[in-house]
Amino acid sequence: MSITETSYEDERLLYLLLQGDEDAFTAIYNKYHKMLYVLAYQYLQDKTLSEDVVQHVYMRLWESRSTLRINISLKNYLYTMAKNHLLNLIRDRNDVVARQYEVLQQQEIADDGLLHKLEEEKKIVSVYKALNLLPQQKREICLLKMNEGLGNEEIAERMNMPVGTVKNYYTQSIKLLKHYLKRIYL
């Protein structure tokens, strides 16, 4: 099917959806749910959460069908809806994990007893396991911050990249680590 045929089919499905046609809704779901699931899974690395994102997008699509005003392709509209929901979901995750990660970065293992020490070591191992899941540059930035205490400017100079990129990669890494650690501890 050509782009024009796909566009025409999407316009027809969208028109029918605006009329409340459930078959059109089902056709849209069947056509784009896999794309949305793959997008969600790339961000979340969790099957259930990814399915929930797809469900949320289609629920919102159905609920707002009578007031929809789409100025882009249906595919791009659904993609944008999913991506916005994903970004909100990641942003709104429980801040407890982020705080735990920050504490682990700054905290040295105290010699308060064997149990406490083992607990802290387990958390540190979890953080390093999570770090190993990050792309190489993001992992290096986190390790330079954690292990060497370097600032953004120093890391940028050492890695030969703009300071803004370092900040951006670090922010993205914290979000990914937060998600991973939350799954482990909650």
BALOBA-1460 file (C-alpha; in Angstrom, 3 decimals):
// residues 186
<rec num="1" residu="m" x="0.000" y="0.000" z="0.000"/>
<rec num="2" residu="s" x="1.429" y="3.394" z="-0.978"/>
<rec num="3" residu="i" x="1.700" y="6.394" z="1.308"/>
<rec num="4" residu="t" x="-1.208" y="8.050" z="-0.499"/>
<rec num="5" residu="e" x="-3.385" y="4.944" z="-0.096"/>
<rec num="6" residu="t" x="-2.464" y="4.704" z="3.584"/>
<rec num="7" residu="s" x="-3.226" y="8.384" z="4.059"/>
<rec num="8" residu="y" x="-6.585" y="8.033" z="2.314"/>
<rec num="9" residu="e" x="-7.439" y="4.940" z="4.366"/>
<rec num="10" residu="d" x="-6.467" y="6.740" z="7.591"/>
<rec num="11" residu="e" x="-8.603" y="9.744" z="6.658"/>
<rec num="12" residu="r" x="-11.545" y="7.439" z="5.988"/>
<rec num="13" residu="l" x="-11.024" y="5.593" z="9.283"/>
<rec num="14" residu="l" x="-10.695" y="8.876" z="11.146"/>
<rec num="15" residu="y" x="-13.894" y="10.196" z="9.567"/>
<rec num="16" residu="l" x="-15.742" y="7.028" z="10.598"/>
<rec num="17" residu="l" x="-14.237" y="7.210" z="14.088"/>
<rec num="18" residu="l" x="-15.527" y="10.760" z="14.464"/>
<rec num="19" residu="q" x="-18.964" y="9.320" z="13.742"/>
<rec num="20" residu="g" x="-18.492" y="6.796" z="16.575"/>
<rec num="21" residu="d" x="-17.893" y="3.797" z="14.303"/>
<rec num="22" residu="e" x="-16.488" y="0.980" z="16.463"/>
<rec num="23" residu="d" x="-15.260" y="-0.985" z="13.426"/>
<rec num="24" residu="a" x="-13.141" y="2.008" z="12.388"/>
<rec num="25" residu="f" x="-11.732" y="2.172" z="15.898"/>
<rec num="26" residu="t" x="-10.890" y="-1.541" z="15.753"/>
<rec num="27" residu="a" x="-9.235" y="-1.084" z="12.348"/>
<rec num="28" residu="i" x="-7.110" y="1.791" z="13.709"/>
<rec num="29" residu="y" x="-6.173" y="-0.327" z="16.707"/>
<rec num="30" residu="n" x="-5.190" y="-3.300" z="14.547"/>
<rec num="31" residu="k" x="-3.179" y="-1.079" z="12.229"/>
<rec num="32" residu="y" x="-1.132" y="0.855" z="14.800"/>
<rec num="33" residu="h" x="-1.114" y="-0.959" z="18.143"/>
<rec num="34" residu="k" x="2.118" y="-2.838" z="17.395"/>
<rec num="35" residu="m" x="3.951" y="0.387" z="16.467"/>
<rec num="36" residu="l" x="2.800" y="2.017" z="19.717"/>
<rec num="37" residu="y" x="3.733" y="-1.027" z="21.784"/>
<rec num="38" residu="v" x="7.252" y="-1.103" z="20.305"/>
<rec num="39" residu="l" x="7.661" y="2.607" z="21.043"/>
<rec num="40" residu="a" x="6.525" y="2.150" z="24.640"/>
<rec num="41" residu="y" x="8.723" y="-0.893" z="25.130"/>
<rec num="42" residu="q" x="11.790" y="0.998" z="23.888"/>
<rec num="43" residu="y" x="11.286" y="3.521" z="26.682"/>
<rec num="44" residu="l" x="10.011" y="1.290" z="29.482"/>
<rec num="45" residu="q" x="11.533" y="-2.146" z="28.825"/>
<rec num="46" residu="d" x="8.446" y="-3.601" z="30.515"/>
<rec num="47" residu="k" x="5.742" y="-5.567" z="28.689"/>
<rec num="48" residu="t" x="2.884" y="-4.803" z="31.076"/>
<rec num="49" residu="l" x="3.631" y="-1.088" z="31.294"/>
<rec num="50" residu="s" x="4.001" y="-0.924" z="27.514"/>
<rec num="51" residu="e" x="0.617" y="-2.569" z="27.056"/>
<rec num="52" residu="d" x="-0.847" y="-0.064" z="29.527"/>
<rec num="53" residu="v" x="0.529" y="2.809" z="27.458"/>
<rec num="54" residu="v" x="-1.091" y="1.435" z="24.290"/>
<rec num="55" residu="q" x="-4.350" y="0.937" z="26.185"/>
<rec num="56" residu="h" x="-4.187" y="4.516" z="27.469"/>
<rec num="57" residu="v" x="-3.634" y="5.956" z="23.988"/>
<rec num="58" residu="y" x="-6.556" y="4.069" z="22.498"/>
<rec num="59" residu="m" x="-8.792" y="4.850" z="25.452"/>
<rec num="60" residu="r" x="-8.045" y="8.564" z="25.023"/>
<rec num="61" residu="l" x="-8.596" y="8.288" z="21.274"/>
<rec num="62" residu="w" x="-12.016" y="6.719" z="21.792"/>
<rec num="63" residu="e" x="-13.022" y="9.129" z="24.561"/>
<rec num="64" residu="s" x="-12.096" y="12.195" z="22.511"/>
<rec num="65" residu="r" x="-13.360" y="10.886" z="19.158"/>
<rec num="66" residu="s" x="-16.187" y="13.410" z="18.877"/>
<rec num="67" residu="t" x="-13.887" y="16.411" z="19.407"/>
<rec num="68" residu="l" x="-10.775" y="15.252" z="17.550"/>
<rec num="69" residu="r" x="-9.073" y="17.802" z="15.321"/>
<rec num="70" residu="i" x="-6.037" y="16.143" z="13.794"/>
<rec num="71" residu="n" x="-3.822" y="18.283" z="11.560"/>
<rec num="72" residu="i" x="-1.190" y="15.590" z="10.981"/>
<rec num="73" residu="s" x="-1.397" y="11.980" z="9.849"/>
<rec num="74" residu="l" x="-3.246" y="9.577" z="12.110"/>
<rec num="75" residu="k" x="-0.062" y="7.564" z="12.549"/>
<rec num="76" residu="n" x="1.885" y="10.639" z="13.691"/>
<rec num="77" residu="y" x="-0.978" y="11.695" z="15.944"/>
<rec num="78" residu="l" x="-1.040" y="8.315" z="17.728"/>
<rec num="79" residu="y" x="2.758" y="8.264" z="17.925"/>
<rec num="80" residu="t" x="2.780" y="11.748" z="19.479"/>
<rec num="81" residu="m" x="0.047" y="10.801" z="21.944"/>
<rec num="82" residu="a" x="2.007" y="7.735" z="23.024"/>
<rec num="83" residu="k" x="5.307" y="9.579" z="23.289"/>
<rec num="84" residu="n" x="3.768" y="12.396" z="25.357"/>
<rec num="85" residu="h" x="2.145" y="9.868" z="27.667"/>
<rec num="86" residu="l" x="5.442" y="7.993" z="28.004"/>
<rec num="87" residu="l" x="7.356" y="11.147" z="28.844"/>
<rec num="88" residu="n" x="4.746" y="12.114" z="31.429"/>
<rec num="89" residu="l" x="4.807" y="8.616" z="32.866"/>
<rec num="90" residu="i" x="8.577" y="8.622" z="33.189"/>
<rec num="91" residu="r" x="8.577" y="12.140" z="34.659"/>
<rec num="92" residu="d" x="5.862" y="11.350" z="37.174"/>
<rec num="93" residu="r" x="7.406" y="8.160" z="38.487"/>
<rec num="94" residu="n" x="7.852" y="7.972" z="42.201"/>
<rec num="95" residu="d" x="10.654" y="10.304" z="43.271"/>
<rec num="96" residu="v" x="11.672" y="7.911" z="46.029"/>
<rec num="97" residu="v" x="13.879" y="5.928" z="43.660"/>
<rec num="98" residu="a" x="15.569" y="9.056" z="42.330"/>
<rec num="99" residu="r" x="16.280" y="10.174" z="45.878"/>
<rec num="100" residu="q" x="17.640" y="6.720" z="46.750"/>
<rec num="101" residu="y" x="19.943" y="6.885" z="43.751"/>
<rec num="102" residu="e" x="21.178" y="10.347" z="44.718"/>
<rec num="103" residu="v" x="21.798" y="9.184" z="48.282"/>
<rec num="104" residu="l" x="23.737" y="6.187" z="47.003"/>
<rec num="105" residu="q" x="25.897" y="8.471" z="44.881"/>
<rec num="106" residu="q" x="26.907" y="10.565" z="47.877"/>
<rec num="107" residu="q" x="26.909" y="7.996" z="50.635"/>
<rec num="108" residu="e" x="29.870" y="5.921" z="51.681"/>
<rec num="109" residu="i" x="29.262" y="2.568" z="53.279"/>
<rec num="110" residu="a" x="29.316" y="3.088" z="57.019"/>
<rec num="111" residu="d" x="30.719" y="0.440" z="59.296"/>
<rec num="112" residu="d" x="27.550" y="0.252" z="61.437"/>
<rec num="113" residu="g" x="27.355" y="-3.494" z="61.341"/>
<rec num="114" residu="l" x="27.386" y="-6.305" z="58.875"/>
<rec num="115" residu="l" x="23.671" y="-6.276" z="58.000"/>
<rec num="116" residu="h" x="23.641" y="-2.570" z="57.205"/>
<rec num="117" residu="k" x="26.817" y="-2.931" z="55.173"/>
<rec num="118" residu="l" x="25.415" y="-5.821" z="53.148"/>
<rec num="119" residu="e" x="22.201" y="-3.911" z="52.502"/>
<rec num="120" residu="e" x="24.116" y="-0.927" z="51.182"/>
<rec num="121" residu="e" x="26.351" y="-3.109" z="49.030"/>
<rec num="122" residu="k" x="23.247" y="-4.718" z="47.525"/>
<rec num="123" residu="k" x="21.913" y="-1.269" z="46.605"/>
<rec num="124" residu="i" x="25.227" y="-0.280" z="45.054"/>
<rec num="125" residu="v" x="25.337" y="-3.510" z="43.046"/>
<rec num="126" residu="s" x="21.800" y="-2.737" z="41.837"/>
<rec num="127" residu="v" x="22.883" y="0.737" z="40.758"/>
<rec num="128" residu="y" x="25.863" y="-0.648" z="38.850"/>
<rec num="129" residu="k" x="23.686" y="-3.303" z="37.205"/>
<rec num="130" residu="a" x="21.315" y="-0.544" z="36.152"/>
<rec num="131" residu="l" x="24.253" y="1.527" z="34.886"/>
<rec num="132" residu="n" x="25.370" y="-1.374" z="32.716"/>
<rec num="133" residu="l" x="22.005" y="-1.243" z="30.926"/>
<rec num="134" residu="l" x="22.657" y="2.339" z="29.785"/>
<rec num="135" residu="p" x="24.231" y="3.201" z="26.423"/>
<rec num="136" residu="q" x="28.001" y="3.602" z="26.656"/>
<rec num="137" residu="q" x="28.266" y="7.410" z="26.697"/>
<rec num="138" residu="k" x="25.485" y="7.808" z="29.255"/>
<rec num="139" residu="r" x="27.069" y="5.126" z="31.440"/>
<rec num="140" residu="e" x="30.471" y="6.841" z="31.217"/>
<rec num="141" residu="i" x="28.968" y="10.182" z="32.237"/>
<rec num="142" residu="c" x="27.293" y="8.636" z="35.289"/>
<rec num="143" residu="l" x="30.461" y="6.795" z="36.284"/>
<rec num="144" residu="l" x="32.585" y="9.933" z="35.970"/>
<rec num="145" residu="k" x="30.130" y="11.789" z="38.197"/>
<rec num="146" residu="m" x="29.847" y="8.958" z="40.732"/>
<rec num="147" residu="n" x="33.377" y="7.637" z="40.914"/>
<rec num="148" residu="e" x="35.462" y="10.715" z="40.183"/>
<rec num="149" residu="g" x="33.085" y="13.450" z="41.297"/>
<rec num="150" residu="l" x="33.545" y="15.374" z="38.062"/>
<rec num="151" residu="g" x="31.253" y="18.229" z="37.082"/>
<rec num="152" residu="n" x="29.503" y="18.625" z="33.742"/>
<rec num="153" residu="e" x="32.206" y="20.893" z="32.301"/>
<rec num="154" residu="e" x="34.989" y="18.497" z="33.262"/>
<rec num="155" residu="i" x="33.116" y="15.543" z="31.793"/>
<rec num="156" residu="a" x="32.367" y="17.467" z="28.601"/>
<rec num="157" residu="e" x="36.041" y="18.301" z="28.208"/>
<rec num="158" residu="r" x="37.184" y="14.752" z="28.945"/>
<rec num="159" residu="m" x="34.621" y="13.168" z="26.599"/>
<rec num="160" residu="n" x="34.984" y="15.874" z="23.951"/>
<rec num="161" residu="m" x="31.282" y="16.790" z="23.802"/>
<rec num="162" residu="p" x="29.187" y="19.883" z="24.539"/>
<rec num="163" residu="v" x="28.221" y="20.564" z="28.157"/>
<rec num="164" residu="g" x="24.547" y="20.600" z="27.152"/>
<rec num="165" residu="t" x="24.856" y="17.068" z="25.815"/>
<rec num="166" residu="v" x="26.424" y="15.916" z="29.067"/>
<rec num="167" residu="k" x="23.578" y="17.479" z="31.069"/>
<rec num="168" residu="n" x="20.965" y="16.001" z="28.735"/>
<rec num="169" residu="y" x="22.492" y="12.506" z="28.822"/>
<rec num="170" residu="y" x="22.785" y="12.633" z="32.598"/>
<rec num="171" residu="t" x="19.137" y="13.687" z="32.996"/>
<rec num="172" residu="q" x="18.021" y="10.902" z="30.657"/>
<rec num="173" residu="s" x="20.201" y="8.410" z="32.541"/>
<rec num="174" residu="i" x="18.717" y="9.373" z="35.900"/>
<rec num="175" residu="k" x="15.217" y="8.795" z="34.521"/>
<rec num="176" residu="l" x="16.142" y="5.382" z="33.143"/>
<rec num="177" residu="l" x="17.938" y="4.389" z="36.340"/>
<rec num="178" residu="k" x="15.000" y="5.601" z="38.408"/>
<rec num="179" residu="h" x="12.629" y="3.401" z="36.425"/>
<rec num="180" residu="y" x="14.880" y="0.347" z="36.683"/>
<rec num="181" residu="l" x="15.540" y="0.744" z="40.415"/>
<rec num="182" residu="k" x="11.875" y="1.355" z="41.139"/>
<rec num="183" residu="r" x="11.037" y="-1.986" z="39.560"/>
<rec num="184" residu="i" x="13.631" y="-3.679" z="41.747"/>
<rec num="185" residu="y" x="12.722" y="-2.072" z="45.076"/>
<rec num="186" residu="l" x="8.963" y="-1.565" z="44.816"/>
